[in-house]
Amino acid sequence: MYDRVKNARRRIVGVRQVLRAIEQGEPIAVVIAQDAAADITAPVAERARTRGIPVYTVDSMQRLGRAAGIDVAASVVAVPVVDVERSEG
């Protein structure tokens, strides 16, 4: 999943930005780091699932941040769903 995030054409990083993208109905897939605080990530996962948005998990915030192209850890990243589907198929 890290490679899918790294190779995505667009990356949305951070809880607020991902929640905004979910609310706007953007065709995204959400990636959540398992080592992030559950009280931060749970609302994102819940809202994504209620809207039918795929949610994936990875083990490390540090690696997710690097894959997203930032120098700090990231708890939540969203990428266009077509980038995830293309790399799965």
N, CA, C and O of each residue as an XYZ file, in Angstrom:
356
protein
N       0.818     -1.196      0.000
C       0.000      0.000      0.000
C       0.863      1.263      0.000
O       0.460      2.292     -0.542
N       2.052      1.185      0.608
C       2.936      2.360      0.595
C       3.285      2.764     -0.838
O       3.308      3.953     -1.159
N       3.553      1.787     -1.695
C       3.877      2.094     -3.091
C       2.700      2.742     -3.805
O       2.884      3.632     -4.635
N       1.495      2.296     -3.482
C       0.302      2.899     -4.103
C       0.162      4.360     -3.708
O      -0.200      5.204     -4.527
N       0.451      4.652     -2.442
C       0.400      6.042     -1.984
C       1.500      6.836     -2.672
O       1.255      7.932     -3.178
N       2.705      6.290     -2.694
C       3.840      6.992     -3.291
C       3.622      7.279     -4.772
O       4.002      8.343     -5.261
N       3.013      6.339     -5.489
C       2.826      6.480     -6.936
C       1.519      7.148     -7.331
O       1.263      7.335     -8.521
N       0.695      7.508     -6.372
C      -0.590      8.148     -6.681
C      -0.364      9.509     -7.326
O       0.594     10.213     -7.006
N      -1.252      9.862     -8.228
C      -1.151     11.160     -8.898
C      -1.426     12.310     -7.940
O      -0.897     13.408     -8.112
N      -2.248     12.059     -6.935
C      -2.603     13.098     -5.962
C      -2.682     12.439     -4.598
O      -3.151     11.307     -4.475
N      -2.229     13.137     -3.581
C      -2.300     12.633     -2.212
C      -2.910     13.713     -1.322
O      -2.518     14.878     -1.381
N      -3.863     13.313     -0.509
C      -4.485     14.212      0.455
C      -3.991     13.746      1.819
O      -4.226     12.601      2.207
N      -3.312     14.623      2.546
C      -2.657     14.226      3.791
C      -3.285     14.954      4.974
O      -3.494     16.166      4.933
N      -3.580     14.199      6.022
C      -4.076     14.786      7.254
C      -5.556     14.561      7.466
O      -6.330     14.458      6.514
N      -5.935     14.488      8.727
C      -7.311     14.174      9.092
C      -8.292     15.197      8.532
O      -9.274     14.824      7.892
N      -8.040     16.473      8.764
C      -8.987     17.503      8.309
C      -9.164     17.498      6.801
O     -10.285     17.594      6.301
N      -8.059     17.387      6.079
C      -8.146     17.407      4.628
C      -8.851     16.171      4.088
O      -9.633     16.259      3.142
N      -8.571     15.011      4.696
C      -9.228     13.781      4.246
C     -10.722     13.836      4.559
O     -11.539     13.450      3.722
N     -11.089     14.305      5.740
C     -12.514     14.444      6.071
C     -13.210     15.385      5.099
O     -14.340     15.125      4.685
N     -12.554     16.462      4.737
C     -13.123     17.406      3.773
C     -13.344     16.720      2.424
O     -14.388     16.900      1.798
N     -12.364     15.937      1.978
C     -12.495     15.229      0.700
C     -13.640     14.219      0.745
O     -14.367     14.057     -0.235
N     -13.800     13.537      1.888
C     -14.906     12.588      2.046
C     -16.240     13.327      1.941
O     -17.142     12.888      1.227
N     -16.361     14.437      2.645
C     -17.610     15.205      2.650
C     -17.935     15.762      1.264
O     -19.104     15.895      0.904
N     -16.902     16.086      0.492
C     -17.116     16.627     -0.844
C     -17.399     15.539     -1.870
O     -17.664     15.830     -3.037
N     -17.343     14.280     -1.431
C     -17.672     13.177     -2.329
C     -16.595     12.845     -3.340
O     -16.884     12.275     -4.392
N     -15.369     13.190     -3.037
C     -14.280     12.883     -3.967
C     -14.084     11.364     -4.069
O     -14.233     10.657     -3.073
N     -13.757     10.865     -5.249
C     -13.535      9.417     -5.423
C     -12.156      9.014     -4.904
O     -11.186      8.947     -5.658
N     -12.094      8.748     -3.608
C     -10.820      8.479     -2.947
C     -10.843      7.132     -2.245
O     -11.898      6.534     -2.036
N      -9.661      6.675     -1.891
C      -9.461      5.560     -0.972
C      -8.655      6.113      0.195
O      -7.758      6.934      0.003
N      -8.972      5.666      1.394
C      -8.338      6.181      2.600
C      -7.339      5.158      3.135
O      -7.623      3.962      3.177
N      -6.165      5.644      3.541
C      -5.130      4.793      4.133
C      -4.860      5.322      5.530
O      -4.556      6.500      5.716
N      -4.976      4.424      6.519
C      -4.823      4.807      7.922
C      -3.669      4.015      8.540
O      -3.566      2.802      8.355
N      -2.810      4.713      9.270
C      -1.696      4.056      9.966
C      -2.198      3.435     11.266
O      -2.876      4.095     12.053
N      -1.867      2.179     11.485
C      -2.314      1.468     12.682
C      -1.702      2.018     13.963
O      -2.298      1.898     15.033
N      -0.521      2.620     13.868
C       0.113      3.137     15.076
C      -0.315      4.573     15.415
O       0.234      5.192     16.326
N      -1.293      5.089     14.676
C      -1.845      6.413     14.982
C      -2.889      6.271     16.090
O      -3.446      5.192     16.296
N      -3.144      7.348     16.786
C      -4.129      7.335     17.874
C      -5.524      7.045     17.330
O      -5.993      7.711     16.407
N      -6.174      6.052     17.906
C      -7.491      5.625     17.440
C      -8.535      6.729     17.554
O      -9.442      6.807     16.726
N      -8.419      7.582     18.567
C      -9.401      8.652     18.701
C      -9.293      9.676     17.574
O     -10.226     10.441     17.333
N      -8.165      9.688     16.893
C      -7.979     10.577     15.746
C      -8.434      9.904     14.460
O      -9.095     10.530     13.631
N      -8.089      8.646     14.290
C      -8.362      7.964     13.023
C      -9.750      7.333     12.935
O     -10.284      7.186     11.836
N     -10.340      6.960     14.058
C     -11.637      6.286     14.038
C     -12.733      7.098     13.347
O     -13.488      6.529     12.559
N     -12.851      8.397     13.608
C     -13.897      9.158     12.909
C     -13.706      9.171     11.391
O     -14.681      9.174     10.640
N     -12.457      9.180     10.946
C     -12.184      9.163      9.509
C     -12.628      7.823      8.916
O     -13.313      7.784      7.894
N     -12.233      6.738      9.564
C     -12.600      5.409      9.075
C     -14.112      5.231      9.062
O     -14.669      4.705      8.099
N     -14.776      5.665     10.124
C     -16.227      5.526     10.217
C     -16.936      6.309      9.115
O     -17.823      5.784      8.442
N     -16.544      7.551      8.937
C     -17.186      8.376      7.914
C     -16.928      7.829      6.519
O     -17.819      7.835      5.670
N     -15.703      7.354      6.282
C     -15.392      6.777      4.969
C     -16.247      5.541      4.704
O     -16.822      5.397      3.625
N     -16.328      4.660      5.681
C     -17.096      3.418      5.496
C     -18.576      3.691      5.282
O     -19.217      3.008      4.483
N     -19.133      4.679      5.984
C     -20.561      4.982      5.800
C     -20.835      5.546      4.412
O     -21.960      5.478      3.918
N     -19.813      6.096      3.792
C     -19.971      6.632      2.432
C     -19.508      5.654      1.358
O     -19.489      5.990      0.174
N     -19.133      4.443      1.772
C     -18.714      3.430      0.800
C     -17.315      3.633      0.258
O     -16.980      3.119     -0.808
N     -16.497      4.378      0.982
C     -15.120      4.648      0.560
C     -14.217      3.552      1.109
O     -14.276      3.251      2.301
N     -13.382      2.948      0.266
C     -12.490      1.900      0.770
C     -11.480      2.441      1.778
O     -10.934      3.531      1.608
N     -11.242      1.653      2.837
C     -10.301      2.023      3.887
C      -9.253      0.924      3.995
O      -9.587     -0.247      4.173
N      -7.995      1.304      3.888
C      -6.870      0.375      4.004
C      -6.047      0.771      5.219
O      -6.066      1.931      5.631
N      -5.327     -0.181      5.793
C      -4.457      0.135      6.915
C      -3.014     -0.250      6.580
O      -2.748     -1.188      5.829
N      -2.112      0.509      7.165
C      -0.675      0.228      7.072
C      -0.136      0.261      8.495
O      -0.817      0.741      9.402
N       1.060     -0.237      8.700
C       1.573     -0.359     10.058
C       2.243      0.882     10.620
O       2.318      1.022     11.841
N       2.737      1.800      9.776
C       3.605      2.856     10.283
C       3.236      4.257      9.792
O       3.117      4.498      8.591
N       3.061      5.165     10.739
C       2.831      6.572     10.401
C       4.053      7.166      9.699
O       3.912      7.947      8.758
N       5.256      6.795     10.161
C       6.483      7.321      9.560
C       6.572      6.930      8.088
O       6.824      7.773      7.227
N       6.365      5.657      7.812
C       6.444      5.181      6.425
C       5.327      5.769      5.567
O       5.539      6.071      4.392
N       4.140      5.932      6.148
C       3.032      6.527      5.405
C       3.349      7.981      5.055
O       3.071      8.425      3.941
N       3.924      8.716      5.994
C       4.323     10.092      5.713
C       5.357     10.168      4.602
O       5.250     11.001      3.702
N       6.364      9.291      4.666
C       7.375      9.268      3.605
C       6.752      8.929      2.254
O       7.085      9.543      1.240
N       5.851      7.954      2.245
C       5.191      7.567      0.992
C       4.354      8.713      0.433
O       4.208      8.856     -0.781
N       3.804      9.529      1.338
C       2.992     10.666      0.912
C       3.846     11.860      0.490
O       3.317     12.873      0.033
N       5.155     11.742      0.643
C       6.048     12.797      0.198
C       6.249     13.913      1.200
O       6.628     15.023      0.827
N       5.996     13.625      2.489
C       6.231     14.642      3.512
C       7.313     14.150      4.467
O       7.591     12.954      4.540
N       7.910     15.069      5.187
C       9.033     14.742      6.071
C       8.619     14.393      7.493
O       9.473     14.199      8.357
N       7.332     14.311      7.740
C       6.828     13.963      9.065
C       5.876     12.783      8.948
O       5.478     12.401      7.848
N       5.515     12.212     10.086
C       4.589     11.084     10.097
C       3.194     11.540      9.668
O       2.820     12.698      9.857
N       2.435     10.612      9.091
C       1.059     10.894      8.685
C       0.153      9.793      9.229
O       0.436      8.607      9.056
N      -0.922     10.183      9.879
C      -1.859      9.183     10.398
C      -2.871      8.763      9.350
O      -3.322      7.617      9.341
N      -3.233      9.689      8.460
C      -4.256      9.423      7.454
C      -3.839     10.063      6.133
O      -3.399     11.212      6.092
N      -3.986      9.294      5.056
C      -3.732      9.795      3.704
C      -4.848      9.266      2.814
O      -5.320      8.144      3.000
N      -5.263     10.066      1.860
C      -6.222      9.601      0.863
C      -5.607      9.751     -0.517
O      -4.858     10.692     -0.782
N      -5.930      8.818     -1.383
C      -5.455      8.846     -2.764
C      -6.643      8.575     -3.680
O      -7.628      7.981     -3.242
N      -6.573      8.998     -4.944
C      -7.665      8.695     -5.869
C      -7.895      7.187     -5.951
O      -6.948      6.409     -6.064
N      -9.139      6.795     -5.895
C      -9.465      5.372     -5.900
C      -8.987      4.701     -7.189
O      -8.680      3.509     -7.179
N      -8.918      5.436     -8.287
C      -8.451      4.832     -9.540
C      -6.990      4.408     -9.432
O      -6.591      3.424    -10.054
N      -6.187      5.130     -8.655
C      -4.788      4.740     -8.482
C      -4.671      3.433     -7.703
O      -3.781      2.628     -7.978
N      -5.552      3.217     -6.743
C      -5.537      1.980     -5.967
C      -6.048      0.835     -6.815
O      -5.457     -0.245     -6.814
N      -7.140      1.053     -7.542
C      -7.723      0.001     -8.382
C      -6.764     -0.407     -9.492
O      -6.639     -1.591     -9.806
N      -6.089      0.570    -10.084
C      -5.163      0.283    -11.180
C      -4.019     -0.594    -10.696
O      -3.591     -1.498    -11.414
N      -3.521     -0.346     -9.506
C      -2.390     -1.116     -9.007
C      -2.829     -2.476     -8.469
O      -1.999     -3.372     -8.314
N      -4.124     -2.646     -8.181
C      -4.617     -3.947     -7.731
C      -4.881     -4.870     -8.904
O      -4.714     -6.085     -8.799
N      -5.297     -4.285    -10.033
C      -5.741     -5.076    -11.167
C      -4.623     -5.494    -12.018
O      -4.832     -6.172    -13.023
